[in-house]
Amino acid sequence: MTDAGREAEAGKPIGYVALTFDDGPNANTSALLAALRSCGVRATLFNTGDNASSDPSLVAAEAAAGMWIGNHSFSHPHMLTLSSDEMRDELARTQSAIQAGGGGTPRLFRPPFGETDGRLESVAASLGLLDMTWDVDSEDWNGAGTEAIVAAADRLQDGGVMLMHDRYATTIAAIPKIVANLTRRGLRPGMIDPATGRAIAPRA
């Protein structure tokens, strides 16, 4: 057996991945937080400013549950169709909404639809945000069922980031199996390094 295999058998993580959930907070966020807590793991939640400002108590609940909160724009537009000033407004308003809800100051930005370019990256950086996408797409937004979402997570490798959404019951139902399968592989959900966009062991 390899050293990695022995460490995995012993329950010691040999790597970290990031489970991320876009488009919250919403009516399913409480169920998402309960599922993550029941598995003893934390995740990165990319909130839209519109949703965060509509229900700041859910932002506070995310933070109280130990989740990391990221910026997903204010109104979820196709960012590359906007002027630089409009991009900045989308991101800055979301920073303010998350801060007002008690979610701290995000350091990560996930562009809606994964659409990004150098101009958007520069605008994000000017606000102290790392523009980042993902390595594995759960396809939950495209109708993937629970088992397909679980199977997608099996493609995660050390440092990898997985895209999910918290508004789908199928995604929330997949969490226990995802965590169990990761554990068997010696992987553990961790945080995203705001300098590199890769998953690492939690630091805070």
N, C-alpha and C positions, 0 to 999 in steps of 0.2 A: 504494500500500500504506500502511496506517496505521502510526503509530509502533509500536503494539503488535505488529503483524504483522512489522515489521522486527526488533524485539527478539526475537520468537519465532524468526524465521529465523536470527538470529545466535546462538541458543542461550541467550540471557539470559532468566531467568525474569521473567515479567511479573505473576506472582501465585503464591500458595501455597494448597495444600489440605491437609487432614489425612486420612490413611488410618488408620483405627482398627480394632482387632481385640479383640473381647470374649471373655470366658469362659476365658481361659488362666490359668496355663500348663497344657499338657496334652501328650499324646503327639505331637501335630503341631507343637508350638512350635519345635522345632529346624528342621524343614523350612520353617516360616514365616520364621525368622530367616535361613536360608540364601537363600531367595528374595529377601528384602528386601536383603540384603548384595550379592547378585549384580547387583541393579539399582542399587546405590549410593544407596539411600534409607533413611530412617528412618520409623518409625511410632509411634503411641501405642497401647500395649497395656493394656487395662483388665482387670486380673486380679481374680479372686475370691480372697478370703482363704483359703477352704478349699483351693483348688488351690495357692495360693502356699505355704501351710504344709505341704502334702503333698509338694511337691518344690521346696524353696528353691533348689536348684541351677539350676533353669530360670529362676527370677527373676534370679539372678546372671548367667545367660547372656544374658537380655534386656538387662540393664543393660550388660554388657560389649560387646554388639553396638550400643550407642548408642541404644537405644530409650527412649522416654519411657513411664513406667509409671503407670497410673492405678488408681483404686479402683473396683471393680464390686460392692461389698458382700461379705460373707463367704459367705453361703449361697445367694445369688441368689433371695431371696424377693420376693413382691409387697410392696414397701416400705410402700405406703400402708395396708396392713392392720395395720401394727405401731404400737405406742406410740412416743412420741418417745424414750424410754429404749432401747427395742429397736432403733430406727433407729440411735441413737448407738452402741450396742454392735456392730451389724453393720459400721458404718464404722470404728470405732476398732480393732476386732479385725483388720480388713483392713489398716489402716495399719501395725499392729504386725507382721503377717505379712510384708508387703512389705519393711518396714525390716529385719526379721530375715534376709530372703533377700538383702539387699544391693541392693534396688531403690530406695533413697532414700525420701523422704517425699512421697507423691503429693499433688498440688495440684488434681487433677481427679477428680470422681466421676461415673460414668455410672450412673444408676438402672437396675436390671434392668427389661426390657421397656419402657424409656423412660417409666415411670410416675413422675410427680413432682408435687409441689405446693409451696405456700409453706412448709408445715411442714417437709418434707424438705429443701428448699433452706436453711432456717434451721439445721437440725441439721448439714447438711454444712458450711455457712459457719462454724459454731462450732468445727469441726475443721480449719479452713483449707482447705476444699475447695470448688471451684466445681462446682455441679450442672449437668450439660450433657448434651444428647442428640446429635442429628445432623441433617444437611440431606438426605442421600441414603442410602437404605436399599438395600443390595445384594440383599436378599431371599435371601441364601445359606441362612439358617435355614429358609426356606420352600421349599427345593429348587431354587433358581435354579442353572442350569448356568454353566459358565465364561464362555461368550459373553454370557449375560444379565448377569452380574456386570460384565464389561468394559463393556457398553453402559450400565449404571447409572452407572458412573464418568464417563461422558461428560457426565452432567448436572451434574457438579461445576463450580462457579464460584469465582473468587478468594475465599478466606476460608472456603470450605465444608468440611464434615466428612462423611466417609463411614463408615457402619457396616458392618463385616464381622466374621467370626469365624474363629479360627485352627484350628478343628477340622475344617474341610471341605477336602478335596483340591481341589475345584473352585475354591475361593477362592484357595488358594495358586497354582494353575495360572494364575489370572487376573492375578497381580501383574505379570509382565513386560509384558503387553499394556496394562494400565492405565497403567503408568509411561511406556511408549512413546507412548501416545495423549495423556497429559498433557503430555509434552515437546513434542509437535507443536503443542499449543495454547498453549505458553508458560507452562504451569503446572508447579509442582514440589512434591512432598510436603514439608511443613514441620511445625512444631510447633504445638500449640494454646496460645494465649495464656491463661494461667490467670486473667487479669483479665476477659477478654471471651468466651472460648470460641470464638474465631475462629482460623483457621489463619494463621500468620505465618511469616516466615523464621526458621530455627533460630537460637537465641541461645546454646544450650549443648548 
